[in-house]
């Protein structure tokens, strides 16, 4: 059976696809890149915003048009919420919810078509036992899911309903998976999950344990909640060589009033802004990203201006900015004082301008700096630095999945990549 995988959404989805890829190969399937020549395409979906749901539908429509004979299996968060609806899409033969993702290989081989949807429950989180070498898997970094679900109740977020309560992989299993990944040749391991700061036993304790593993690798953390940004974690991110000098914080807003309405931590906002500003000043070369939601119901101009001011003060090197999208079943869905779409668009543009200014300043500070990348594309060389800069060396080639020291020269035309040269 030839199977192609596709995913829309977060790094957790990417990690799940990598685990599923390994399980399918172990079951005797052939994994291919071209969906048009596949027998089955598995699409891991996302339901965090209406925009991501629209992208799922567009992808399914495109697959049915380009590969009319292919059978499609949909899984993930949108299936957990709208499985019956997706089953009506052309060529979709299976809809598998989050609680039954681990059954996908068996479902395919038993040729049972239909909806496989249970109420989300405490399905244990397990790390992959079989890890392909990067060259065989066609990638250089491993997204390792260490945790699933969330115990928070943010007013705008549907994810706890779709992924269930927080539960974690045993720390020893995570450490063993990291060792196997390093032995297989992976040079970067990204710890991911729905809310990795809720890792049982403590995320910082786990990170410190993983950093003791021998080998030439680096560890990267996915998105973190502001409440989990401790002084010790900032110190590790700034100074520990094996931990990427890069943090991504889901701040969502930098207005205490908006955070309170979102049912998020708001009483320590001033301390957070101070802490992140100090981090930027102490480790100016570290990457510092953020997630923002603009246009939350009731957000006034003054509240938004507070976010703009603090974002400018901190100096993020990049950000993901989302316009508020009402999710049925969440507390925010029934909150009055909705923000007009035109004002949400204007606010997102203004925040992007502030972030772009600090991003340019950050890249300028990197010019002349020597950074280490993992070669993800051989010619021209492209790779990512530990502080999360995408770089390109025009006219230069190097082996895939090799380390390469580069000197940052500045931005390129599109702005997506920084121009660099080999540091020799």
N, C-alpha and C positions, 0 to 999 in steps of 0.2 A: 504494500500500500504506500503510495507516494503522498506525502503530507507537506503542506506549506503552512507556516505560522505567520500571523499578523497580530499586531497589538496597537491599541489606542489607549493613551492614558499614562499612568504614573510608572515610576521605576519598579513598584511592586508588581505591576503587570509584566514588565520586562523580566523580572526575576522569576515569576511564575512560568513564563514562556520558556525560559532557559531550563528550568526543572522539567517541564513537560517535554521539551525537546529530548532531553536525556532519557526520560522514561519511555518515550515512543521508540527511540532507537534501540533501547534495551529490549523492547517488545518485538523488534524485527521490522519496524517501519523504516522507510527511506525518507529523510527530510530533505526537501528541495526548496530553492529560493523562488522559483517561478510558479505563481499560483495557477497560471493558465495551463500548465502541464500536470497539475496535481490531481489526485483522485479526491482528496479532501483538503479544504482550507479551514483552519481553526482560527477564529477571530476572538481575541480577548478584549472585551469591551469595557467602556468607562461610562459612568453616569454622574460624574461630579458636577457638570454644568450642562445646560441645554446645548451649548456649542459642541461639547464632546459627543453628546448623543447624536447630533446632526452629522458629525464626522463618521460615526459608526454607520448610520444609514447610507451615507454617501459611499462608504467603502463597500458595503454589501451590494449596493446597486451597481457599482463599478465592477465588482467581481462577477456578478451575474451577467453583465453585458459582455465583459472580456472573455469570460470562461463559462459559457452557458451550460456545459456538461458537468461542471465541478459541483461537488456536494459541500455544503458549508455547515460547520459546527460553530455556534456562538456560545461564548461563556463569559463569566465576569460580572461586574456590578450591574450593567444595564440588563443583563439576563435575569439577575436576581430580582430586579424591579419590574421588568417588562418582558418576561420570557415568552408569553403567549403572543404578544405583539410582534416580536422578532420572528417567531415561527411563521408568520404570514409573509415574510420577505421571500422573494424568489430564491430558490435553491437552498434555503436553510432547512436542514433535515434534523438537526439536533439543537436543543437549547439546554445548556448545562449550567446550573447555578453555582455560586461560590462554594456552597457546602458539599458539592459533589465533583469538584474539579479533579480530585485525585482518581476518580473513576473513569476519566476520559478514555484511556487506552482500552479498558475492558468494554466500555460502551461501543467504541468503534469496531472492535473485533467481534463482538456479539451481534453486530448489525442491528442493534435496537435503535430505531429512529423515534424521535419524540421529545418531550419535555422532561428533563430530569432536574426537578426544582424542589428543594426542601427548605423549611425555615432555617435561617442561619443559626448555627449552634457552635459549640466549642470544639470544632474540628481541630485536632492537634496540628501544630505547625512543625513540619519536618524539613530538614535541609536535604539537598540531593546527595545520594550516596555514590552516584557514578558521575564523574566529571570528565568531559572530553577535553583534550588538549586544545588550546586556543586556535592553533592552526587548523585543526579539524572542524572546530565549531565556527570558524570564521570571525572571531572576535578577540579582543585583547583584554577586556575587563569582565569580571564576573559580578553580576548583581545577585547578592546573596540575601534571601529573605529570612530575617531572624525573628520576625514578630508579625502578628496579624490582628486586626480589629482595633477598636478604640473604646476607652471607658469615659471619654469626654462626651459632652452634649452641646457642642457649638450650635447656635441657633440656625445657622445656614447649611449645616453639613448633613448629608444623607448617608455618608459612608458607614457610621456605626450600625445603621439599620441593614446595610448590605454586606458588611463584613463581620459583624458580631462583636462580642466583647474582646478585650485585649487578652492575648495569650502568646507565649513565646516558645521558641525552640530551646531545648536545654543548652546551656553554655558549652558543655563538652562537645555536643554535636556541632555547634557552630565552629568551635576551635578545630575539630577534626576536618570539617568541610574546608576550612581555610587552608589547613595543611595539605589536603589533597589538591586543592586548586593551585597552590604554589608549586607543588611537585609536578602538576600537569603543565605548568608553564605560565599561568596567569600572573601578570605583574601588577594588576590593580584589582582590589576587591572592594565592592561598594556594598555597605551594609544598608539594607532597605527593609521596609515594612510599612504598615498603615500608620503607625506612630511609634517609631523605634525608641523614643524616649521613655516609653512605658515597658521596655524590656525588663522582664522579671529578673531580679537580682541586681539591676542597675546597669544602664548603658555604659557609664564611665568604667565600671568594674570590668565589663566585657571587653571594652576597647583596650584597657591596660593589659588584660590577659592576652589578647590577640597580638599586641605589639611585641610580646616576648617571643613570638614564633620566629624561628630562624628562616632566613631566606631573603632574596632580593625582591621585595614587593612593597607596595604602598596600600594603605587603607583609606577609604573615603567614606564619609557619612552622608546619608541622604537627608532629607528635610527634618528639621528639629523644631520643637515648640519652644517659644521664648522662655517658658518656665524651666526648661532643661539646660539653659545656658549658664552653667556654673563657672566660677573662676578657674577651677581645675581643668575643665574641658577647654576653656579658652587658652589656657597655658599649654595644654597638649597640642592643640591645633596650631598654635603659634611657633612651638619650639621642637616638637617631636618629629624627627625626620621621616619616620615611616607612616605618620599620619598626615594626610594631605592638609596643607595650610589653606583650607577652604571650608566655610560653613554656610549652610543655607537655612535661613530662619523663616518660619511661617508666621510673620508678624501680623498679616492680614490688614491691620490698621495701626496707626500710631496716634490715634485719638482715644483717650480713656473712655469717653462717652460712647463711642462706637464699639469699642471692645466690650464694654459692659452690656450693651444691647445684643452683642453677638454671643453673650454668655461665655466670654473668655476672660482670662486673667487681665485685670486692668489697674489694680491698685499699685502694682510695681512697675508701671510703664516708664516713669521717669528714671528709675534705676536701670531698666533695660536700655534705654537710649544712652544713658551715661556709660554703661558697660560696653555697648557696641562701639560707641565713639572712642572709648579708651582702647578697645581692641584695634580699631582702625589706626589709631595713632601709634600704638606700640608695635604693631606688626603691619606696616603699610603695604607690604607685598602680598598679604594674604587675601584670597578671594572671599568676598562676603556678599552672598545673595539673599533674596527675600521673596516671599509671596505676599501679594496685596490683593484685597477685594475693595473695589471702589463702588460707590452708589448703594451701600447697604441702606435699607429703609430707615429714614429719620436722620441720615447723615447730612448735616448742615454745611454751608460754605465754611463756617468757622472750624468745624470739626475736620473737614478735608484740608484746610490750610494748615492745621496742626500736623497732619500727616506729611504734607509737603515739606514743612519746615524741619521736622525731625529726620525725614529721609535725606534731605540735603545735608544736614549736620553730620549724620552717620557716614555717608559716602559709600553706598553700596556699589559693588562692581558690576552688578546686573540685578534684574528683578523679573519675576513673572507677575503680570498685572491682569487681573480678571475683573470684569464687570459683574456685579451681583446678579446671580441667576437663581430665581426662586425654585426650590426643589419641593415637590409635593411630599407631605409627611414630615417636614421640618417645622420648627417653631417660627422661623422667619417667614414662612409662606403665608401666614395669617397676620403678619405685622402691618399696620397701616403706614401711611406716609411713604409710599413708593416713590423712587427717584425716576424722573423721565429718562428714557433711553438716550435722548440727545445730551442731557447733562452727564449721564454716566460716561458717554463717549468723550465728552470734553474733559472730564476729570481724569480719565485714563490717559488721554493725550498729554495733559499737563504733568501727570506723575511720570509718564515715560520720558518727558523732556528733562525732568529733574534727575532721573536715574541715568539717562544718556550722558548728561553733563558729568556726573560723578564717574561713570564708566570710562569716558574719554580721559578724565584726569587720572584714573587708575592705570589705564593702558600707557599713558605718557610716562607715568612713574616707573613702568616696567622696561622702557626703552634702554637698551644697553645691558639689561640684566640677563644672566645665564640661567636658564631653567631646563629641567629634564622632562622629556616627553616620552611617551610610549608610541611607537610608530603604528598608526592605524591604517594609513594608506601609504603605499610604497613610492609612487611617483605621480605627481609631486608629493613629497613627504607631508603628511598631515598627522597631527597628534594633539593631545591635551596635556597641559601642564598640571602640576599638583595644585596650583591656585586657580585652576579652572579657566584657563585661556586656551581657546582653539587656535593653533598656529599652523602655518603652511610655509614650506621652504620651496619656492618656485625653482624648477629645473634641477632638483636634487632628489636622489633616491636612496632608500635604506630598507633593510629587511623588515617585513611585517613583524610586529610584536617584539621589536628590539628597543632598547633604551637609546636615547640620543640626546646629547646636550646641545641646546640651541641658544642663540642670542636673540632677544626680542628687538625688532627694529621699528615696529609701528603697525598701524592698521592697514588693511588692504582695501580695495575698491568697495566691496560689498559691505564691509564692516563686520562680517561674521568671523573672519579669520584675521589673526595678527600675522604680519610678515615676520619671518625669522630667517636666520642663517645658521649653518652648522658651527658649533663652537670649536672648530679646529682648522 
